[in-house]
Amino acid sequence: LQETFVTEEVVKQFRQSWNGDLIYTVGTSHSLGNIILLRKQNVYSDLSVFYQTNRILAITFKHDDEDYLCISVYYPNETNDKCQLHDEVYNIIRAFNTDSINILLLSDFNCIMSDDVDNLGGIGLAMKM
């Protein structure tokens, strides 16, 4: 979950209703924050937080004798900020041998992919790739 507005108080309440592991980064009551939820029914081990900021939460774990890197990212709206954050995510991934780890990238990319679907006041805003 991205842009959770999660605070320590909200996490306490959430833990009471979630039957599993909850790994999070704190944002403010108005923005940021990430939560990764893992169900108790899923058998995993060696759970560890690898990296965290108010926009990125990266964890590692084992499941069925396979290694996993799970990265939850909340991208900003501004293009320059997105590029910086993209570089940060890329460096996290590069820290691992990608031939021997499964990578799960969870994100709110905060981008408009089609002017046919999203625009602002009739002005197309699709990202130019």
TORSE-757393 format. One record per residue (C-alpha): residue number from 1; residue in three letters; chain; y, z, x. Coordinates in nm, 3 decimals. Each point is the difference from the previous one (the first is absolute). Layout:
<recs>
+-----+---------+--------+---------+---------+---------+
| num | residuo | cadena |       y |       z |       x |
+-----+---------+--------+---------+---------+---------+
| NUM |     ala |      A |       Y |       Z |       X |
...
+-----+---------+--------+---------+---------+---------+
</recs>
This chain:
<recs>
+-----+---------+--------+---------+---------+---------+
| num | residuo | cadena |       y |       z |       x |
+-----+---------+--------+---------+---------+---------+
|   1 |     leu |      A |   0.000 |   0.000 |   0.000 |
|   2 |     gln |      A |   0.341 |  -0.094 |   0.142 |
|   3 |     glu |      A |   0.349 |   0.126 |  -0.081 |
|   4 |     thr |      A |  -0.149 |   0.309 |  -0.157 |
|   5 |     phe |      A |   0.313 |   0.216 |   0.018 |
|   6 |     val |      A |  -0.250 |   0.265 |   0.101 |
|   7 |     thr |      A |   0.120 |   0.343 |   0.101 |
|   8 |     glu |      A |  -0.209 |   0.299 |   0.109 |
|   9 |     glu |      A |   0.027 |   0.143 |  -0.353 |
|  10 |     val |      A |  -0.127 |  -0.321 |  -0.159 |
|  11 |     val |      A |  -0.293 |  -0.006 |   0.244 |
|  12 |     lys |      A |  -0.101 |   0.352 |  -0.105 |
|  13 |     gln |      A |  -0.009 |  -0.111 |  -0.364 |
|  14 |     phe |      A |  -0.183 |  -0.322 |   0.082 |
|  15 |     arg |      A |  -0.270 |   0.183 |   0.199 |
|  16 |     gln |      A |  -0.085 |   0.204 |  -0.311 |
|  17 |     ser |      A |  -0.092 |  -0.313 |  -0.196 |
|  18 |     trp |      A |  -0.147 |  -0.224 |   0.273 |
|  19 |     asn |      A |  -0.367 |   0.052 |   0.085 |
|  20 |     gly |      A |   0.001 |  -0.132 |   0.356 |
|  21 |     asp |      A |   0.201 |  -0.020 |   0.319 |
|  22 |     leu |      A |   0.372 |  -0.066 |  -0.019 |
|  23 |     ile |      A |   0.182 |  -0.110 |   0.315 |
|  24 |     tyr |      A |   0.375 |  -0.045 |  -0.030 |
|  25 |     thr |      A |   0.339 |  -0.043 |   0.161 |
|  26 |     val |      A |   0.295 |   0.172 |  -0.158 |
|  27 |     gly |      A |   0.294 |  -0.205 |  -0.119 |
|  28 |     thr |      A |   0.284 |   0.131 |  -0.210 |
|  29 |     ser |      A |   0.024 |   0.054 |  -0.374 |
|  30 |     his |      A |   0.172 |  -0.342 |  -0.011 |
|  31 |     ser |      A |  -0.188 |  -0.225 |   0.245 |
|  32 |     leu |      A |  -0.266 |  -0.054 |   0.263 |
|  33 |     gly |      A |  -0.330 |   0.181 |   0.043 |
|  34 |     asn |      A |  -0.363 |  -0.120 |   0.008 |
|  35 |     ile |      A |  -0.324 |   0.142 |  -0.133 |
|  36 |     ile |      A |  -0.356 |  -0.109 |   0.077 |
|  37 |     leu |      A |  -0.260 |   0.135 |  -0.243 |
|  38 |     leu |      A |  -0.367 |   0.019 |   0.093 |
|  39 |     arg |      A |  -0.258 |   0.077 |  -0.266 |
|  40 |     lys |      A |  -0.252 |   0.274 |   0.073 |
|  41 |     gln |      A |  -0.276 |  -0.231 |  -0.129 |
|  42 |     asn |      A |   0.060 |  -0.232 |   0.298 |
|  43 |     val |      A |  -0.186 |   0.129 |   0.301 |
|  44 |     tyr |      A |   0.222 |  -0.014 |   0.309 |
|  45 |     ser |      A |   0.039 |   0.201 |   0.317 |
|  46 |     asp |      A |   0.228 |   0.041 |   0.300 |
|  47 |     leu |      A |   0.311 |  -0.027 |  -0.218 |
|  48 |     ser |      A |   0.311 |   0.014 |   0.214 |
|  49 |     val |      A |   0.370 |  -0.080 |  -0.034 |
|  50 |     phe |      A |   0.075 |  -0.253 |   0.274 |
|  51 |     tyr |      A |   0.369 |  -0.070 |  -0.067 |
|  52 |     gln |      A |   0.261 |   0.104 |  -0.252 |
|  53 |     thr |      A |   0.366 |  -0.048 |  -0.079 |
|  54 |     asn |      A |   0.183 |   0.006 |  -0.332 |
|  55 |     arg |      A |  -0.098 |  -0.370 |  -0.047 |
|  56 |     ile |      A |  -0.341 |  -0.023 |   0.173 |
|  57 |     leu |      A |  -0.317 |   0.202 |  -0.038 |
|  58 |     ala |      A |  -0.300 |  -0.105 |   0.211 |
|  59 |     ile |      A |  -0.334 |   0.177 |  -0.011 |
|  60 |     thr |      A |  -0.337 |  -0.061 |   0.160 |
|  61 |     phe |      A |  -0.342 |   0.092 |  -0.135 |
|  62 |     lys |      A |  -0.368 |  -0.095 |   0.007 |
|  63 |     his |      A |  -0.193 |  -0.127 |  -0.302 |
|  64 |     asp |      A |  -0.363 |  -0.122 |   0.016 |
|  65 |     asp |      A |   0.012 |   0.010 |   0.382 |
|  66 |     glu |      A |   0.301 |  -0.234 |   0.004 |
|  67 |     asp |      A |   0.346 |   0.087 |   0.133 |
|  68 |     tyr |      A |   0.305 |  -0.053 |  -0.220 |
|  69 |     leu |      A |   0.375 |  -0.005 |   0.056 |
|  70 |     cys |      A |   0.194 |   0.033 |  -0.324 |
|  71 |     ile |      A |   0.376 |  -0.061 |   0.014 |
|  72 |     ser |      A |   0.228 |   0.063 |  -0.297 |
|  73 |     val |      A |   0.348 |  -0.149 |   0.044 |
|  74 |     tyr |      A |   0.311 |   0.009 |  -0.214 |
|  75 |     tyr |      A |   0.222 |  -0.286 |   0.118 |
|  76 |     pro |      A |   0.379 |   0.021 |  -0.040 |
|  77 |     asn |      A |   0.204 |  -0.261 |  -0.187 |
|  78 |     glu |      A |   0.208 |  -0.119 |   0.296 |
|  79 |     thr |      A |  -0.148 |  -0.287 |   0.204 |
|  80 |     asn |      A |   0.097 |   0.141 |   0.342 |
|  81 |     asp |      A |  -0.152 |   0.337 |  -0.088 |
|  82 |     lys |      A |  -0.316 |  -0.178 |  -0.120 |
|  83 |     cys |      A |  -0.033 |  -0.179 |   0.333 |
|  84 |     gln |      A |   0.029 |   0.326 |   0.193 |
|  85 |     leu |      A |  -0.257 |   0.169 |  -0.224 |
|  86 |     his |      A |  -0.232 |  -0.301 |   0.026 |
|  87 |     asp |      A |   0.009 |   0.033 |   0.380 |
|  88 |     glu |      A |  -0.084 |   0.370 |  -0.034 |
|  89 |     val |      A |  -0.300 |  -0.078 |  -0.225 |
|  90 |     tyr |      A |  -0.113 |  -0.273 |   0.239 |
|  91 |     asn |      A |   0.008 |   0.246 |   0.292 |
|  92 |     ile |      A |  -0.209 |   0.250 |  -0.196 |
|  93 |     ile |      A |  -0.265 |  -0.267 |  -0.060 |
|  94 |     arg |      A |   0.012 |  -0.110 |   0.365 |
|  95 |     ala |      A |  -0.092 |   0.355 |   0.105 |
|  96 |     phe |      A |  -0.354 |  -0.074 |  -0.125 |
|  97 |     asn |      A |  -0.272 |  -0.244 |   0.095 |
|  98 |     thr |      A |   0.019 |  -0.214 |  -0.313 |
|  99 |     asp |      A |  -0.351 |  -0.134 |   0.062 |
| 100 |     ser |      A |  -0.150 |   0.344 |  -0.058 |
| 101 |     ile |      A |   0.214 |   0.150 |  -0.277 |
| 102 |     asn |      A |   0.059 |  -0.091 |  -0.362 |
| 103 |     ile |      A |   0.370 |  -0.011 |  -0.084 |
| 104 |     leu |      A |   0.135 |   0.077 |  -0.345 |
| 105 |     leu |      A |   0.369 |  -0.080 |  -0.047 |
| 106 |     leu |      A |   0.153 |   0.149 |  -0.315 |
| 107 |     ser |      A |   0.362 |  -0.083 |  -0.063 |
| 108 |     asp |      A |   0.299 |  -0.052 |  -0.219 |
| 109 |     phe |      A |   0.138 |  -0.293 |   0.199 |
| 110 |     asn |      A |   0.323 |  -0.003 |  -0.204 |
| 111 |     cys |      A |   0.031 |  -0.377 |   0.014 |
| 112 |     ile |      A |   0.052 |  -0.276 |  -0.251 |
| 113 |     met |      A |  -0.258 |  -0.271 |   0.045 |
| 114 |     ser |      A |   0.110 |  -0.240 |  -0.274 |
| 115 |     asp |      A |   0.340 |  -0.081 |  -0.148 |
| 116 |     asp |      A |  -0.187 |  -0.105 |  -0.316 |
| 117 |     val |      A |  -0.103 |   0.363 |  -0.055 |
| 118 |     asp |      A |   0.272 |   0.213 |   0.161 |
| 119 |     asn |      A |   0.370 |  -0.056 |   0.044 |
| 120 |     leu |      A |   0.328 |   0.188 |  -0.017 |
| 121 |     gly |      A |   0.249 |  -0.133 |  -0.254 |
| 122 |     gly |      A |  -0.155 |  -0.345 |   0.015 |
| 123 |     ile |      A |   0.023 |  -0.013 |   0.379 |
| 124 |     gly |      A |  -0.328 |  -0.069 |   0.179 |
| 125 |     leu |      A |  -0.088 |   0.262 |   0.257 |
| 126 |     ala |      A |  -0.346 |  -0.104 |   0.118 |
| 127 |     met |      A |  -0.073 |   0.079 |   0.363 |
| 128 |     lys |      A |   0.000 |  -0.303 |   0.226 |
| 129 |     met |      A |  -0.313 |   0.013 |   0.211 |
+-----+---------+--------+---------+---------+---------+
</recs>
